[in-house]
Amino acid sequence: MPATQSLALIDSSGPPTLRGDTGPVPWWSFTKTVLAIGALRLVEDGMLCLDTPVAGERFNLRQLLRHEAGLADYGLIAQYQGDVAAGRSPWSVEQLLDRVDVRSSRGTPGEVWRYSNVGYLYVGRQIAQAMGLGLAEALNTCVFQPAGLTTARLARLPPDLAEVNMGDAPSYHPGWVYHGLVTGTALDAARLLAALVHGRLLQADTLAQMCESRALPEHRCALHPDPAYGLGLMLHAHGVEQHPLGHSGAGPGSQIAVYAQAGAVCALWAAESMHIDPTREAFKILADVKSETVPGAA
């Protein structure tokens, strides 16, 4: 029986650790951070531009990455949820865009904030077109290889998940994640975020732009008292350096949280049957690490 949890931790106290499932798991919306890294590396290479409108559209890449493009999403569409639950084949991209009525304005780009998986579908298209490659090969070339990852892959078809622990949804079709579903070990997820925050993937000014966020006070809660969203990153609106930075994700059968704080990185994946909140648990682990390594930290 597959393990129902995988925990990876990287900090200065010793070598990286991986407990629970040591094989690949779905990264769900941490894929957005992967896509953002890829897009920003291409911006540095002059192959993409953050502030030039996407061809034929009103929005630009920066707005897509920060969920400010004014695009709708598909996650709450009843037919989408029903077809996923029934194990049906994914819709074509054209059907998807028609059913979310993507051409209907949800506000002026740059002024509105609306979490949108569709926006990251556009980001993936921009990456693939700029590199002249399929998205899987493009991400391998511009993100996974530079970060030294050995298990990260883009899953598109059910056979791509044959060796992936999908938690309580073993028959899931990855095509339902329209921006692409990256899979890999929890340790590789932690390694990617560590490489990002320690400046090994992006130039300092680009990383600073990635962390320039939109405050989201309307989404405040006990776990996220000062929420904000950067370019593919969930973070705090104030005091970014003192608080967790990364991304959470969820899909049928499991959830994942990958966050960094004070130099440490934690990636926690758990099946739904575990009945835990990976984000809450990852925050607790990072707080414990911080208190052990920083005198007087709380």
Secondary structure as GFF3:
##gff-version 3
##sequence-region A 1 298
A	DSSP	beta_strand	5	10	.	.	.	ID=ss1
A	DSSP	beta_strand	17	20	.	.	.	ID=ss2
A	DSSP	beta_strand	25	26	.	.	.	ID=ss3
A	DSSP	alpha_helix	30	44	.	.	.	ID=ss4
A	DSSP	alpha_helix	61	65	.	.	.	ID=ss5
A	DSSP	alpha_helix	78	85	.	.	.	ID=ss6
A	DSSP	alpha_helix	93	99	.	.	.	ID=ss7
A	DSSP	alpha_helix	117	131	.	.	.	ID=ss8
A	DSSP	alpha_helix	135	139	.	.	.	ID=ss9
A	DSSP	pi_helix	140	144	.	.	.	ID=ss10
A	DSSP	alpha_helix	145	147	.	.	.	ID=ss11
A	DSSP	beta_strand	153	155	.	.	.	ID=ss12
A	DSSP	three_ten_helix	158	161	.	.	.	ID=ss13
A	DSSP	three_ten_helix	174	176	.	.	.	ID=ss14
A	DSSP	beta_strand	181	184	.	.	.	ID=ss15
A	DSSP	alpha_helix	186	197	.	.	.	ID=ss16
A	DSSP	alpha_helix	204	210	.	.	.	ID=ss17
A	DSSP	beta_strand	214	215	.	.	.	ID=ss18
A	DSSP	three_ten_helix	217	219	.	.	.	ID=ss19
A	DSSP	beta_strand	227	229	.	.	.	ID=ss20
A	DSSP	beta_strand	234	236	.	.	.	ID=ss21
A	DSSP	three_ten_helix	240	242	.	.	.	ID=ss22
A	DSSP	beta_strand	245	251	.	.	.	ID=ss23
A	DSSP	beta_strand	254	261	.	.	.	ID=ss24
A	DSSP	beta_strand	264	271	.	.	.	ID=ss25
A	DSSP	three_ten_helix	272	274	.	.	.	ID=ss26
A	DSSP	alpha_helix	278	293	.	.	.	ID=ss27
###
